[in-house]
Amino acid sequence: MKGIDRLVRRNIAELTPYSTARDEYEGALGVFLDANESPYPNGWNRYPDPHQKKLKQRISELKGIPVGNIFLGNGSDEAIDLLLRVFCNPGKDNVVAISPSYGMYEVAAQINDIEVRKVPLGEDFALDREALLAATDAQTKLMFICSPNNPTGNAFSNSELLSLAEAFDGILVVDEAYIDFSKVGSLAPRVAEMDNVVVLQTMSKAAGMAGLRLGMAFSNTRIIELMSMIKYPYNLSQATQELALQNLEESYKWKIDETITERTRVAEALRCTAGVLKVWDSEANFLLVKVKDADLVYERLIGGGVIVRNRNKVPGCLGCLRISIGTPKENDILLKLMQEL
């Protein structure tokens, strides 16, 4: 390893994490008089498993990643926030991110008083490796790369990302929220062999569990240990854990396949629609679409009951709307409205 601990905030490295009596008890049954809970059963009177053992084991089986390399959080946003807290000293350190990209990297950094250095993507939203590295200095602790990227929809090759991780003297955070819709393979199965890479994934997109707020981080055991040290003890509710386990027993591959098929159909139809200037190829479950008057089209779509994302004011996305791929019926409604406009 490159020495991950040298990047960790000193107060975090010296922290004694909160622990519960049940961390020391392995049994499933017992007389629990340790946590000041209500002893009267109603299905929810006990605190949830703080280590999410059953859920992690199931995710481990599905992903082919050891349990020790998995962190589960309240959405990927929790993992983003915890990484900033582990590695970045407020008012001193900085992070680098591509632009345009997912806005929560910047918001989470600002909340933690961390400078964000945004590096524009190149032509057709290509990754500019040299510009990213040039934006770093001795105080750059994290670099955020969303792949497939939101809102552009393009994915970066694993060779590009691994080359960047090798050259970067901090932690490369690869956000794979949309990886299930991409031809590019995930880096997650390789995290155990890499010392400075964190891969984020989510159950909110392809798995259809946005309402449960379940995010995942995959990394080497030391980084996972540090994130687990500073998370809130019971960050995932019992309901989230149980419902996620139930949902993971059902295959959602057909939904991914249908979304990819519909993505192609919608893109082709939009390219033949008057007023649409460009539709970028996508590796995600959405399309970035450039139109003649983004604000007007956005308002008229809302008037027709179709809500899309107006990205017109985002640097690099002038005149663009981000359109999620819905069911075939929902997509038909969108296309009809676009043609009428």
Sequence and secondary structure as in RCSB ss.txt:
>XXXX:A:sequence
MKGIDRLVRRNIAELTPYSTARDEYEGALGVFLDANESPYPNGWNRYPDPHQKKLKQRISELKGIPVGNIFLGNG
SDEAIDLLLRVFCNPGKDNVVAISPSYGMYEVAAQINDIEVRKVPLGEDFALDREALLAATDAQTKLMFICSPNN
PTGNAFSNSELLSLAEAFDGILVVDEAYIDFSKVGSLAPRVAEMDNVVVLQTMSKAAGMAGLRLGMAFSNTRIIE
LMSMIKYPYNLSQATQELALQNLEESYKWKIDETITERTRVAEALRCTAGVLKVWDSEANFLLVKVKDADLVYER
LIGGGVIVRNRNKVPGCLGCLRISIGTPKENDILLKLMQEL
>XXXX:A:secstr
   GGGGS HHHHT      GGGG   S     SS    S SSSSS   TT HHHHHHHHHHHT  GGGEEEESH
HHHHHHHHHHHH  TTT EEEEEES  THHHHHHHHTT EEEEEE  GGG   HHHHHHT  TTEEEEEEESS T
TT     HHHHHHHHHH SSEEEEE TTGGG SS  SGGGGGG SSEEEEEESSSTT  GGG  EEEE  HHHHH
HHHHHS TT S HHHHHHHHHHHTS  HHHHHHHHHHHHHHHHHHHTSTTEEEE   SSSEEEEEES HHHHHHH
HHHTT   EE TTSTT TTEEEEE   HHHHHHHHHHHHH 
